[in-house]
């Protein structure tokens, strides 16, 4: 994993806006309809275009934008067995507290509505063919627009369990263990192909006011501790410096007053094997989280790479580059410049065809991310000269 040796590097969480023709293909596949003519060419072009656009915006560590995925978690139903049907929607606790806002979000299209299959059978690897296709397209895009480094997203066992509940296994532990073992081939294939593996793990934060919202704190911490244990077991054959993990509290505009404090979960996050940690800091509910990192600095391994989100993914405001630089500086001043990479709070299109930030503004926000990183780099390296 690259670190910011000469300047503050830039990256993002993964998903990027999909063109309309890509979304059409994804939903045709989701319905089981024949794919439109030229579907492969459309997907390949979209990946190449998004890699080139990231590089043009100044992003160093790029992704394929998750172009071919319906979402960052439910895509797994096409790659492992045991999933079918749909699951009941259970809104986050913060939205339940404000029913008029919840109703407005649903009526205004503020909540994506896709099939979320549940576990109704034995979990096992089914095929890596979709992953092979993703990696082939991504490598072609990188050949045309090289980048210093590249990552691919994969769902963690815990986030799969968050959105796709268990109706088959006798215990949740059995479900998580089966999930981890079924996802392990995908994790290992991504690293073997030369990419950084990013595990998307919002279950560790968002889970507090969703699947664990009725649990007392100690039971919740025990539950996410178990999520980390099974994730580490799934990563047992991989070096920590080829893996990073994203944690968030939900990529939606809302009250977020039920978000668990970073200080509560940070000790658990530090038990996870991935060297890199991506987390929110632009979300107004978490702009203070640097205080928790400073207070618990003794718990954070010296080789941990911190990737704070210095760009918000739920607003069409384009952050000023100096605001971005100040957010970067906050963490660099605590942990040192080499251990900090500038990122985003979350993905910009975590569900195909859905994103509150206008696609053109997404690219402007990524450009200002790079501009802010350049300002922070000038301050940090000039100050050290």
C-alpha positions as a Markdown table, in Angstrom:
| # | Residue | x | y | z |
|---|---|---|---|---|
| 1 | Unk | 0.0 | 0.0 | 0.0 |
| 2 | Unk | 1.4 | 3.4 | -1.0 |
| 3 | Unk | 1.8 | 6.0 | 1.7 |
| 4 | Unk | 2.2 | 9.8 | 1.4 |
| 5 | Unk | 6.0 | 9.9 | 1.3 |
| 6 | Unk | 6.5 | 12.9 | -1.0 |
| 7 | Unk | 3.0 | 14.5 | -0.9 |
| 8 | Unk | -0.5 | 13.8 | 0.4 |
| 9 | Unk | -2.0 | 11.1 | -1.8 |
| 10 | Unk | -5.6 | 11.1 | -2.9 |
| 11 | Unk | -8.2 | 8.4 | -3.2 |
| 12 | Unk | -12.0 | 7.8 | -2.6 |
| 13 | Unk | -14.3 | 5.1 | -1.3 |
| 14 | Unk | -15.1 | 3.4 | -4.5 |
| 15 | Unk | -18.4 | 3.8 | -6.2 |
| 16 | Unk | -18.8 | 6.5 | -8.8 |
| 17 | Unk | -21.7 | 7.7 | -11.0 |
| 18 | Unk | -22.7 | 5.1 | -13.7 |
| 19 | Unk | -23.8 | 6.4 | -17.1 |
| 20 | Unk | -27.4 | 5.8 | -18.1 |
| 21 | Unk | -26.5 | 3.0 | -20.5 |
| 22 | Unk | -24.6 | 1.2 | -17.8 |
| 23 | Unk | -27.5 | 1.5 | -15.4 |
| 24 | Unk | -29.8 | 0.1 | -18.1 |
| 25 | Unk | -27.6 | -3.0 | -18.4 |
| 26 | Unk | -27.3 | -3.5 | -14.7 |
| 27 | Unk | -31.1 | -3.4 | -14.2 |
| 28 | Unk | -31.7 | -5.7 | -17.2 |
| 29 | Unk | -29.4 | -8.2 | -15.5 |
| 30 | Unk | -31.1 | -7.7 | -12.2 |
| 31 | Unk | -34.5 | -8.5 | -13.8 |
| 32 | Unk | -33.1 | -11.5 | -15.7 |
| 33 | Unk | -33.8 | -9.9 | -19.0 |
| 34 | Unk | -31.5 | -10.2 | -22.1 |
| 35 | Unk | -28.8 | -7.7 | -22.0 |
| 36 | Unk | -28.9 | -4.8 | -24.5 |
| 37 | Unk | -26.7 | -5.3 | -27.6 |
| 38 | Unk | -23.1 | -4.3 | -27.1 |
| 39 | Unk | -23.4 | -4.5 | -23.3 |
| 40 | Unk | -19.7 | -5.6 | -22.8 |
| 41 | Unk | -18.4 | -2.8 | -24.9 |
| 42 | Unk | -20.6 | -0.3 | -22.9 |
| 43 | Unk | -19.2 | -1.6 | -19.6 |
| 44 | Unk | -15.6 | -1.6 | -20.8 |
| 45 | Unk | -15.9 | 1.9 | -22.1 |
| 46 | Unk | -17.5 | 3.1 | -18.8 |
| 47 | Unk | -14.7 | 1.6 | -16.7 |
| 48 | Unk | -12.0 | 3.1 | -19.0 |
| 49 | Unk | -13.8 | 6.5 | -18.9 |
| 50 | Unk | -14.1 | 6.5 | -15.1 |
| 51 | Unk | -10.5 | 5.6 | -14.6 |
| 52 | Unk | -9.4 | 8.4 | -17.0 |
| 53 | Unk | -11.7 | 10.9 | -15.3 |
| 54 | Unk | -10.3 | 10.0 | -11.8 |
| 55 | Unk | -6.8 | 10.6 | -13.1 |
| 56 | Unk | -7.8 | 13.9 | -14.8 |
| 57 | Unk | -9.3 | 15.0 | -11.4 |
| 58 | Unk | -6.0 | 14.3 | -9.7 |
| 59 | Unk | -6.9 | 11.0 | -7.9 |
| 60 | Unk | -3.9 | 8.9 | -7.2 |
| 61 | Unk | -5.4 | 5.6 | -6.0 |
| 62 | Unk | -8.3 | 4.8 | -8.3 |
| 63 | Unk | -11.1 | 2.2 | -8.6 |
| 64 | Unk | -13.3 | 0.9 | -11.4 |
| 65 | Unk | -16.1 | 2.9 | -9.9 |
| 66 | Unk | -18.0 | -0.3 | -9.3 |
| 67 | Unk | -19.5 | 0.2 | -12.7 |
| 68 | Unk | -21.0 | -3.3 | -13.1 |
| 69 | Unk | -22.4 | -3.8 | -9.6 |
| 70 | Unk | -26.1 | -3.2 | -8.6 |
| 71 | Unk | -24.8 | -2.1 | -5.2 |
| 72 | Unk | -21.8 | -2.5 | -2.9 |
| 73 | Unk | -23.4 | -5.3 | -0.9 |
| 74 | Unk | -26.2 | -7.1 | -2.7 |
| 75 | Unk | -24.0 | -7.8 | -5.8 |
| 76 | Unk | -22.8 | -10.9 | -4.0 |
| 77 | Unk | -26.0 | -12.9 | -4.7 |
| 78 | Unk | -24.6 | -13.5 | -8.2 |
| 79 | Unk | -21.3 | -14.8 | -6.9 |
| 80 | Unk | -22.2 | -17.0 | -3.9 |
| 81 | Unk | -25.1 | -19.4 | -3.3 |
| 82 | Unk | -27.8 | -19.2 | -0.7 |
| 83 | Unk | -29.6 | -16.0 | -1.5 |
| 84 | Unk | -33.1 | -15.4 | -2.9 |
| 85 | Unk | -36.3 | -13.5 | -2.4 |
| 86 | Unk | -36.4 | -10.1 | -0.7 |
| 87 | Unk | -36.0 | -8.9 | 2.8 |
| 88 | Unk | -38.0 | -6.6 | 5.0 |
| 89 | Unk | -36.8 | -3.0 | 5.2 |
| 90 | Unk | -36.0 | -1.7 | 8.7 |
| 91 | Unk | -35.1 | 2.0 | 8.6 |
| 92 | Unk | -32.3 | 3.4 | 10.7 |
| 93 | Unk | -33.2 | 4.6 | 14.2 |
| 94 | Unk | -32.4 | 8.2 | 13.4 |
| 95 | Unk | -35.0 | 8.3 | 10.6 |
| 96 | Unk | -37.5 | 6.4 | 12.7 |
| 97 | Unk | -37.2 | 9.3 | 15.2 |
| 98 | Unk | -38.4 | 11.8 | 12.5 |
| 99 | Unk | -41.2 | 10.0 | 10.7 |
| 100 | Unk | -42.1 | 13.0 | 8.6 |
| 101 | Unk | -38.6 | 13.2 | 7.2 |
| 102 | Unk | -38.5 | 9.5 | 6.6 |
| 103 | Unk | -41.8 | 9.7 | 4.6 |
| 104 | Unk | -40.4 | 12.7 | 2.6 |
| 105 | Unk | -37.2 | 10.7 | 1.8 |
| 106 | Unk | -39.2 | 7.7 | 0.6 |
| 107 | Unk | -41.7 | 9.9 | -1.4 |
| 108 | Unk | -38.9 | 12.0 | -3.0 |
| 109 | Unk | -36.8 | 9.0 | -4.0 |
| 110 | Unk | -34.3 | 9.7 | -1.3 |
| 111 | Unk | -34.1 | 6.0 | -0.4 |
| 112 | Unk | -33.1 | 3.5 | -3.1 |
| 113 | Unk | -35.5 | 0.5 | -3.4 |
| 114 | Unk | -33.9 | -2.6 | -4.8 |
| 115 | Unk | -34.3 | -6.3 | -4.1 |
| 116 | Unk | -32.3 | -7.3 | -1.0 |
| 117 | Unk | -32.2 | -11.1 | -1.1 |
| 118 | Unk | -32.1 | -12.9 | 2.2 |
| 119 | Unk | -30.1 | -16.0 | 3.1 |
| 120 | Unk | -32.4 | -19.0 | 2.5 |
| 121 | Unk | -29.8 | -21.7 | 1.8 |
| 122 | Unk | -26.3 | -22.9 | 2.3 |
| 123 | Unk | -23.6 | -20.2 | 1.5 |
| 124 | Unk | -20.8 | -21.3 | -0.8 |
| 125 | Unk | -18.8 | -19.8 | -3.6 |
| 126 | Unk | -20.6 | -20.0 | -6.9 |
| 127 | Unk | -18.6 | -18.2 | -9.5 |
| 128 | Unk | -15.8 | -15.7 | -9.8 |
| 129 | Unk | -16.7 | -14.9 | -13.5 |
| 130 | Unk | -18.2 | -11.5 | -12.7 |
| 131 | Unk | -15.1 | -10.6 | -10.7 |
| 132 | Unk | -12.9 | -11.7 | -13.5 |
| 133 | Unk | -14.8 | -9.5 | -15.9 |
| 134 | Unk | -14.5 | -6.5 | -13.5 |
| 135 | Unk | -10.8 | -7.0 | -13.2 |
| 136 | Unk | -10.2 | -7.4 | -16.9 |
| 137 | Unk | -12.1 | -4.2 | -17.6 |
| 138 | Unk | -10.2 | -2.4 | -14.9 |
| 139 | Unk | -6.8 | -3.5 | -16.1 |
| 140 | Unk | -7.7 | -2.3 | -19.6 |
| 141 | Unk | -8.7 | 1.1 | -18.2 |
| 142 | Unk | -5.5 | 1.4 | -16.2 |
| 143 | Unk | -3.4 | 0.5 | -19.2 |
| 144 | Unk | -4.9 | 3.5 | -21.0 |
| 145 | Unk | -4.7 | 5.8 | -18.0 |
| 146 | Unk | -2.0 | 4.5 | -15.5 |
| 147 | Unk | -2.3 | 5.4 | -11.9 |
| 148 | Unk | 0.1 | 5.1 | -9.0 |
| 149 | Unk | -2.1 | 2.5 | -7.4 |
| 150 | Unk | -5.5 | 0.9 | -7.8 |
| 151 | Unk | -8.1 | -0.7 | -5.5 |
| 152 | Unk | -11.2 | -2.9 | -5.9 |
| 153 | Unk | -14.1 | -3.0 | -3.5 |
| 154 | Unk | -15.6 | -6.1 | -1.9 |
| 155 | Unk | -18.3 | -6.5 | 0.7 |
| 156 | Unk | -17.3 | -7.6 | 4.2 |
| 157 | Unk | -19.1 | -10.6 | 5.7 |
| 158 | Unk | -20.7 | -8.2 | 8.3 |
| 159 | Unk | -22.2 | -5.8 | 5.8 |
| 160 | Unk | -23.6 | -8.7 | 3.8 |
| 161 | Unk | -25.3 | -9.8 | 7.0 |
| 162 | Unk | -26.5 | -6.3 | 7.7 |
| 163 | Unk | -28.5 | -6.0 | 4.4 |
| 164 | Unk | -29.3 | -9.6 | 3.7 |
| 165 | Unk | -30.6 | -11.3 | 6.9 |
| 166 | Unk | -30.2 | -14.9 | 7.8 |
| 167 | Unk | -33.1 | -17.3 | 7.6 |
| 168 | Unk | -31.2 | -20.5 | 7.1 |
| 169 | Unk | -28.4 | -20.9 | 9.6 |
| 170 | Unk | -29.1 | -21.9 | 13.2 |
| 171 | Unk | -27.0 | -19.0 | 14.6 |
| 172 | Unk | -25.7 | -15.7 | 13.4 |
| 173 | Unk | -22.2 | -16.9 | 14.0 |
| 174 | Unk | -22.7 | -19.8 | 11.7 |
| 175 | Unk | -24.0 | -17.4 | 9.0 |
| 176 | Unk | -21.0 | -15.1 | 9.4 |
| 177 | Unk | -18.5 | -17.9 | 9.3 |
| 178 | Unk | -20.0 | -19.4 | 6.2 |
| 179 | Unk | -20.1 | -15.9 | 4.6 |
| 180 | Unk | -16.5 | -15.2 | 5.4 |
| 181 | Unk | -15.3 | -18.5 | 3.9 |
| 182 | Unk | -17.4 | -18.0 | 0.7 |
| 183 | Unk | -16.1 | -14.5 | 0.2 |
| 184 | Unk | -12.5 | -15.4 | 0.8 |
| 185 | Unk | -11.8 | -16.5 | -2.8 |
| 186 | Unk | -12.9 | -13.0 | -4.0 |
| 187 | Unk | -10.7 | -11.3 | -1.5 |
| 188 | Unk | -7.7 | -13.4 | -2.5 |
| 189 | Unk | -8.3 | -13.0 | -6.2 |
| 190 | Unk | -8.4 | -9.2 | -6.0 |
| 191 | Unk | -5.0 | -9.1 | -4.2 |
| 192 | Unk | -3.5 | -11.8 | -6.5 |
| 193 | Unk | -4.4 | -9.6 | -9.5 |
| 194 | Unk | -2.3 | -6.8 | -8.1 |
| 195 | Unk | -5.0 | -4.6 | -6.6 |
| 196 | Unk | -5.5 | -3.2 | -3.1 |
| 197 | Unk | -8.5 | -4.9 | -1.6 |
| 198 | Unk | -11.0 | -2.6 | 0.0 |
| 199 | Unk | -13.4 | -4.2 | 2.4 |
| 200 | Unk | -16.6 | -2.1 | 2.8 |
| 201 | Unk | -17.7 | -2.5 | 6.4 |
| 202 | Unk | -20.4 | 0.0 | 7.3 |
| 203 | Unk | -21.9 | -2.6 | 9.6 |
| 204 | Unk | -19.4 | -1.6 | 12.2 |
| 205 | Unk | -20.8 | 1.9 | 12.4 |
| 206 | Unk | -24.1 | 2.0 | 10.6 |
| 207 | Unk | -25.0 | -1.3 | 12.2 |
| 208 | Unk | -25.4 | 0.4 | 15.6 |
| 209 | Unk | -28.6 | 2.2 | 14.5 |
| 210 | Unk | -29.8 | -0.6 | 12.1 |
| 211 | Unk | -29.3 | -4.3 | 12.8 |
| 212 | Unk | -28.1 | -3.7 | 16.4 |
| 213 | Unk | -30.3 | -0.7 | 17.3 |
| 214 | Unk | -32.2 | -2.7 | 19.9 |
| 215 | Unk | -29.1 | -4.1 | 21.7 |
| 216 | Unk | -27.4 | -2.6 | 24.7 |
| 217 | Unk | -23.9 | -1.2 | 24.1 |
| 218 | Unk | -22.0 | -4.1 | 25.4 |
| 219 | Unk | -23.9 | -6.6 | 23.2 |
| 220 | Unk | -23.4 | -4.3 | 20.2 |
| 221 | Unk | -19.7 | -4.1 | 20.8 |
| 222 | Unk | -19.5 | -7.9 | 21.2 |
| 223 | Unk | -21.4 | -8.3 | 17.9 |
| 224 | Unk | -19.1 | -6.0 | 15.9 |
| 225 | Unk | -16.1 | -7.6 | 17.6 |
| 226 | Unk | -17.3 | -10.9 | 16.2 |
| 227 | Unk | -17.7 | -9.3 | 12.7 |
| 228 | Unk | -14.0 | -8.2 | 12.9 |
| 229 | Unk | -12.9 | -11.7 | 14.0 |
| 230 | Unk | -14.6 | -13.4 | 11.0 |
| 231 | Unk | -13.3 | -10.7 | 8.7 |
| 232 | Unk | -9.7 | -11.3 | 9.9 |
| 233 | Unk | -10.2 | -15.0 | 9.5 |
| 234 | Unk | -11.3 | -14.5 | 5.9 |
| 235 | Unk | -8.1 | -12.4 | 5.3 |
| 236 | Unk | -5.8 | -14.9 | 6.9 |
| 237 | Unk | -3.8 | -15.6 | 3.7 |
| 238 | Unk | -3.4 | -11.9 | 2.8 |
| 239 | Unk | -0.8 | -9.4 | 3.9 |
| 240 | Unk | -2.3 | -6.5 | 5.9 |
| 241 | Unk | -0.6 | -3.9 | 3.7 |
| 242 | Unk | -2.6 | -5.0 | 0.6 |
| 243 | Unk | -6.0 | -4.4 | 2.3 |
| 244 | Unk | -7.9 | -1.4 | 3.5 |
| 245 | Unk | -11.3 | -1.1 | 5.2 |
| 246 | Unk | -14.1 | 1.5 | 4.9 |
| 247 | Unk | -16.3 | 2.3 | 7.9 |
| 248 | Unk | -19.2 | 4.7 | 7.9 |
| 249 | Unk | -22.5 | 5.5 | 9.5 |
| 250 | Unk | -24.7 | 5.5 | 6.4 |
| 251 | Unk | -24.3 | 7.4 | 3.1 |
| 252 | Unk | -27.5 | 9.4 | 3.4 |
| 253 | Unk | -28.5 | 12.9 | 4.4 |
| 254 | Unk | -30.4 | 12.6 | 7.7 |
| 255 | Unk | -30.2 | 13.4 | 11.4 |
| 256 | Unk | -27.5 | 10.9 | 12.2 |
| 257 | Unk | -28.1 | 11.7 | 15.9 |
| 258 | Unk | -28.1 | 8.0 | 16.7 |
| 259 | Unk | -24.6 | 7.4 | 15.2 |
| 260 | Unk | -22.3 | 5.6 | 17.6 |
| 261 | Unk | -19.3 | 7.8 | 18.6 |
| 262 | Unk | -16.0 | 6.9 | 16.9 |
| 263 | Unk | -14.4 | 6.7 | 20.3 |
| 264 | Unk | -16.7 | 3.8 | 21.2 |
| 265 | Unk | -15.8 | 1.7 | 18.2 |
| 266 | Unk | -12.2 | 2.7 | 17.6 |
| 267 | Unk | -10.7 | 0.1 | 19.8 |
| 268 | Unk | -12.7 | -2.6 | 17.9 |
| 269 | Unk | -11.7 | -1.1 | 14.5 |
| 270 | Unk | -8.0 | -1.3 | 15.5 |
| 271 | Unk | -8.4 | -5.1 | 15.9 |
| 272 | Unk | -9.1 | -5.4 | 12.2 |
| 273 | Unk | -6.3 | -6.7 | 10.0 |
| 274 | Unk | -6.4 | -4.2 | 7.1 |
| 275 | Unk | -3.6 | -1.6 | 7.2 |
| 276 | Unk | -5.7 | 1.2 | 5.8 |
| 277 | Unk | -8.8 | 2.7 | 7.4 |
| 278 | Unk | -11.2 | 4.9 | 5.5 |
| 279 | Unk | -13.7 | 6.8 | 7.7 |
| 280 | Unk | -16.0 | 9.9 | 7.7 |
| 281 | Unk | -14.8 | 13.3 | 8.8 |
| 282 | Unk | -16.8 | 15.7 | 6.6 |
| 283 | Unk | -20.2 | 14.5 | 7.8 |
| 284 | Unk | -21.1 | 17.2 | 10.4 |
| 285 | Unk | -21.9 | 14.5 | 12.9 |
| 286 | Unk | -18.3 | 13.3 | 12.7 |
| 287 | Unk | -16.2 | 16.4 | 12.1 |
| 288 | Unk | -15.0 | 16.2 | 15.7 |
| 289 | Unk | -13.7 | 12.6 | 15.4 |
| 290 | Unk | -10.1 | 13.7 | 15.3 |
| 291 | Unk | -10.5 | 14.2 | 19.0 |
| 292 | Unk | -11.2 | 10.5 | 19.5 |
| 293 | Unk | -8.2 | 9.6 | 17.4 |
| 294 | Unk | -6.0 | 11.9 | 19.4 |
| 295 | Unk | -7.3 | 10.6 | 22.7 |
| 296 | Unk | -6.8 | 7.0 | 21.7 |
| 297 | Unk | -3.6 | 7.4 | 19.7 |
| 298 | Unk | -1.9 | 4.8 | 21.9 |
| 299 | Unk | -4.3 | 2.2 | 20.5 |
| 300 | Unk | -3.5 | 2.9 | 16.9 |
| 301 | Unk | -0.6 | 0.8 | 15.5 |
| 302 | Unk | 2.3 | 2.7 | 14.1 |
| 303 | Unk | 1.8 | 1.2 | 10.6 |
| 304 | Unk | -1.9 | 2.0 | 10.3 |
| 305 | Unk | -2.7 | 4.3 | 7.3 |
| 306 | Unk | -5.5 | 6.7 | 8.0 |
| 307 | Unk | -7.7 | 7.8 | 5.1 |
| 308 | Unk | -10.2 | 10.4 | 6.5 |
| 309 | Unk | -13.1 | 11.5 | 4.3 |
| 310 | Unk | -12.3 | 15.2 | 3.5 |
| 311 | Unk | -15.1 | 15.5 | 1.0 |
| 312 | Unk | -18.8 | 14.9 | 1.8 |
| 313 | Unk | -20.7 | 12.4 | -0.4 |
| 314 | Unk | -24.2 | 13.5 | 0.4 |
| 315 | Unk | -24.2 | 17.2 | -0.5 |
| 316 | Unk | -23.8 | 19.1 | -3.8 |
| 317 | Unk | -21.6 | 21.7 | -2.0 |
| 318 | Unk | -18.2 | 21.8 | -3.6 |
| 319 | Unk | -15.8 | 22.1 | -0.7 |
| 320 | Unk | -13.2 | 24.9 | -0.8 |
| 321 | Unk | -9.7 | 23.4 | -1.3 |
| 322 | Unk | -8.5 | 25.2 | 1.8 |
| 323 | Unk | -11.3 | 23.5 | 3.8 |
| 324 | Unk | -10.1 | 20.2 | 2.4 |
| 325 | Unk | -6.5 | 21.1 | 3.3 |
| 326 | Unk | -7.4 | 22.0 | 6.9 |
| 327 | Unk | -9.2 | 18.6 | 7.3 |
| 328 | Unk | -6.1 | 16.8 | 6.0 |
| 329 | Unk | -3.8 | 18.8 | 8.2 |
| 330 | Unk | -5.8 | 17.9 | 11.3 |
| 331 | Unk | -4.9 | 14.2 | 11.0 |
| 332 | Unk | -1.4 | 14.8 | 9.6 |
| 333 | Unk | -0.6 | 16.9 | 12.6 |
| 334 | Unk | -1.6 | 14.0 | 14.9 |
| 335 | Unk | -0.2 | 11.1 | 13.1 |
| 336 | Unk | 2.4 | 12.5 | 10.7 |
| 337 | Unk | 2.0 | 13.2 | 7.0 |
| 338 | Unk | 3.1 | 9.8 | 5.6 |
| 339 | Unk | 0.3 | 8.0 | 7.4 |
| 340 | Unk | -2.5 | 10.1 | 6.0 |
| 341 | Unk | -4.2 | 9.8 | 2.6 |
| 342 | Unk | -7.0 | 12.1 | 1.6 |
| 343 | Unk | -10.3 | 10.3 | 0.9 |
| 344 | Unk | -14.1 | 10.8 | 0.7 |
| 345 | Unk | -16.7 | 10.1 | 3.3 |
| 346 | Unk | -18.4 | 7.4 | 1.2 |
| 347 | Unk | -19.1 | 6.4 | -2.3 |
| 348 | Unk | -21.0 | 8.7 | -4.7 |
| 349 | Unk | -23.2 | 6.0 | -6.2 |
| 350 | Unk | -23.5 | 3.1 | -3.7 |
| 351 | Unk | -26.6 | 1.9 | -5.6 |
| 352 | Unk | -26.8 | 1.9 | -9.4 |
| 353 | Unk | -28.8 | 4.8 | -10.7 |
| 354 | Unk | -29.0 | 6.5 | -7.3 |
| 355 | Unk | -26.9 | 9.3 | -6.0 |
| 356 | Unk | -27.8 | 12.6 | -4.4 |
| 357 | Unk | -24.7 | 14.4 | -5.8 |
| 358 | Unk | -25.0 | 15.4 | -9.4 |
| 359 | Unk | -22.5 | 13.4 | -11.5 |
| 360 | Unk | -20.8 | 16.6 | -12.9 |
| 361 | Unk | -20.4 | 17.9 | -9.3 |
| 362 | Unk | -18.9 | 14.5 | -8.2 |
| 363 | Unk | -16.0 | 15.2 | -10.5 |
| 364 | Unk | -15.7 | 18.8 | -9.4 |
| 365 | Unk | -15.6 | 17.6 | -5.8 |
| 366 | Unk | -12.8 | 15.1 | -6.6 |
| 367 | Unk | -10.9 | 17.8 | -8.3 |
| 368 | Unk | -11.1 | 20.0 | -5.2 |
| 369 | Unk | -10.0 | 17.0 | -3.1 |
| 370 | Unk | -6.8 | 16.9 | -5.2 |
| 371 | Unk | -6.4 | 20.7 | -4.9 |
| 372 | Unk | -6.8 | 20.6 | -1.2 |
| 373 | Unk | -4.3 | 17.7 | -0.9 |
| 374 | Unk | -1.8 | 19.8 | -2.9 |
| 375 | Unk | -2.3 | 22.8 | -0.5 |
| 376 | Unk | -1.8 | 20.5 | 2.5 |
| 377 | Unk | 1.3 | 18.9 | 0.9 |
| 378 | Unk | 2.8 | 22.4 | 0.3 |
| 379 | Unk | 2.2 | 23.3 | 4.0 |
| 380 | Unk | 3.5 | 20.0 | 5.4 |
| 381 | Unk | 6.6 | 19.5 | 3.3 |
| 382 | Unk | 7.5 | 23.3 | 3.3 |
| 383 | Unk | 7.2 | 23.3 | 7.0 |
| 384 | Unk | 9.5 | 20.4 | 7.3 |
| 385 | Unk | 12.2 | 21.9 | 4.9 |
